[in-house]
Amino acid sequence: MGLTGKLIMYLDISSRGDVFHDIFRHKPHEFASISPDKIHGCDIDGERGAVGSVLCWNYTLDGKKQTAKELIEEIDETNHKIVLKVIEGDLLEDLYKSFKIIFHVEPKGDGQLAIWTLEFEKLNANVPYPTTFMDFLLDCTKEMDVHKASQ
């Protein structure tokens, strides 16, 4: 049984891709006001929105307060893509040897498609796939889409 995996989810959104990309890249602290029951804060070590900067998240997943530090590995303005490598936090300490989060937006007909990809290596075969974390990301994306549509 393999310990490495990839999980991909697609979500139709009404907001433009550049709006989502801008928040993830330059204003991640806004998530605390958009999804306050899930995300409690995001601090940035380094230059805001630059490759090499670190995002320090405080969030609640499955009723448990957690933390994560994510290194911005790649940014692609054209495809509204950001690649984050988890370098510290609850996901790495308890479940995964490595964990990467990739977000990008693609056009879909008259709308947009938000695409989340999780690439991971489990610590052992008993570790579950990160479906709960994916659901968390999708819920935050839906809340952000509603928030931006109402502005």
C-alpha positions as CSV (number, residue, x, y, z in Angstrom):
1,M,0.0,0.0,0.0
2,G,1.4,3.4,-1.0
3,L,2.0,6.1,1.5
4,T,2.1,8.9,-1.0
5,G,-1.0,10.4,-2.5
6,K,-2.8,13.2,-4.3
7,L,-6.3,14.5,-3.7
8,I,-7.9,16.9,-6.2
9,M,-11.2,18.8,-5.8
10,Y,-13.0,21.2,-8.2
11,L,-15.4,23.9,-7.1
12,D,-17.5,26.2,-9.3
13,I,-17.1,29.8,-8.1
14,S,-18.7,33.0,-9.2
15,S,-15.8,35.3,-8.3
16,R,-13.0,36.0,-10.8
17,G,-9.8,33.9,-10.4
18,D,-7.7,37.0,-9.8
19,V,-9.8,38.0,-6.8
20,F,-9.2,34.6,-5.1
21,H,-5.5,34.6,-6.1
22,D,-5.1,38.1,-4.6
23,I,-6.6,37.1,-1.3
24,F,-4.5,33.9,-1.0
25,R,-1.3,35.7,-2.0
26,H,-1.5,39.2,-0.6
27,K,-4.4,39.2,2.0
28,P,-4.6,35.8,3.7
29,H,-5.3,37.6,7.0
30,E,-8.8,38.4,5.5
31,F,-9.8,34.7,6.0
32,A,-10.2,35.3,9.7
33,S,-13.1,37.7,9.0
34,I,-14.5,35.7,6.1
35,S,-14.5,32.3,7.9
36,P,-14.1,33.2,11.6
37,D,-15.3,29.9,12.8
38,K,-12.6,28.1,10.9
39,I,-9.6,30.5,10.5
40,H,-8.5,32.6,13.5
41,G,-5.5,34.3,12.0
42,C,-2.7,34.3,9.5
43,D,0.6,36.0,10.1
44,I,3.3,36.4,7.4
45,D,7.0,36.0,7.8
46,G,8.8,37.6,4.9
47,E,7.5,39.8,2.1
48,R,3.8,39.6,1.6
49,G,2.9,37.4,-1.4
50,A,6.5,36.6,-2.4
51,V,8.0,33.2,-3.0
52,G,10.0,32.2,0.1
53,S,7.6,33.9,2.5
54,V,5.9,31.8,5.2
55,L,2.2,31.9,6.2
56,C,1.5,31.1,9.8
57,W,-2.1,29.9,10.2
58,N,-4.3,29.4,13.3
59,Y,-7.4,27.4,12.5
60,T,-10.0,25.0,13.8
61,L,-10.4,21.6,12.1
62,D,-12.8,19.0,13.5
63,G,-13.3,21.1,16.6
64,K,-9.6,21.2,17.4
65,K,-7.5,24.3,17.3
66,Q,-4.5,23.7,15.0
67,T,-1.5,25.6,13.5
68,A,0.4,25.4,10.2
69,K,3.3,27.1,8.7
70,E,3.4,27.1,4.9
71,L,6.2,28.2,2.7
72,I,5.2,29.9,-0.6
73,E,7.0,27.7,-3.2
74,E,5.5,29.0,-6.4
75,I,3.3,31.7,-7.8
76,D,1.8,31.8,-11.3
77,E,-0.1,35.1,-12.0
78,T,-1.4,33.9,-15.4
79,N,-3.1,30.8,-14.0
80,H,-3.9,32.3,-10.6
81,K,-1.9,29.6,-9.0
82,I,-0.1,29.4,-5.6
83,V,1.8,26.4,-4.3
84,L,2.3,26.1,-0.5
85,K,4.5,23.5,1.3
86,V,3.6,22.8,4.9
87,I,6.8,23.1,6.9
88,E,5.4,22.9,10.5
89,G,2.2,22.3,12.3
90,D,-0.3,19.7,13.3
91,L,-0.6,18.0,9.9
92,L,3.1,17.2,9.8
93,E,3.6,16.3,13.5
94,D,0.7,13.8,13.7
95,L,-0.1,12.5,10.3
96,Y,2.1,13.3,7.3
97,K,5.8,13.3,6.4
98,S,5.2,15.9,3.7
99,F,2.2,18.0,2.7
100,K,1.8,20.4,-0.3
101,I,-1.3,22.5,-1.0
102,I,-1.8,23.8,-4.6
103,F,-4.6,26.2,-5.5
104,H,-5.4,27.6,-8.9
105,V,-8.4,28.9,-10.9
106,E,-9.3,28.0,-14.4
107,P,-12.1,29.3,-16.7
108,K,-15.1,27.1,-17.1
109,G,-17.7,28.3,-19.6
110,D,-18.9,31.6,-18.4
111,G,-17.6,31.0,-14.9
112,Q,-14.5,30.0,-13.0
113,L,-13.4,26.7,-11.4
114,A,-11.4,26.7,-8.2
115,I,-9.1,23.7,-8.0
116,W,-7.4,22.4,-4.9
117,T,-4.7,19.8,-5.0
118,L,-3.2,18.1,-1.9
119,E,0.0,16.1,-2.4
120,F,1.1,14.2,0.7
121,E,3.1,11.4,2.2
122,K,1.5,9.6,5.1
123,L,3.6,8.7,8.2
124,N,2.2,5.2,8.0
125,A,-0.5,3.1,6.3
126,N,-3.0,3.8,9.1
127,V,-3.1,7.6,8.5
128,P,-6.3,8.6,6.7
129,Y,-6.4,10.5,3.5
130,P,-6.8,14.2,4.1
131,T,-10.4,14.4,3.0
132,T,-11.4,16.3,6.2
133,F,-8.8,19.0,5.4
134,M,-10.0,19.1,1.8
135,D,-13.5,19.6,3.0
136,F,-12.3,22.4,5.2
137,L,-10.6,24.2,2.2
138,L,-13.7,23.8,0.1
139,D,-15.9,25.2,2.8
140,C,-13.5,28.2,3.2
141,T,-13.6,28.7,-0.6
142,K,-17.4,28.7,-0.7
143,E,-17.5,31.2,2.2
144,M,-15.0,33.5,0.4
145,D,-16.9,33.2,-2.8
146,V,-20.2,34.3,-1.1
147,H,-18.3,37.1,0.7
148,K,-16.8,38.5,-2.4
149,A,-20.1,38.2,-4.4
150,S,-21.8,40.3,-1.8
151,Q,-19.4,43.2,-2.1
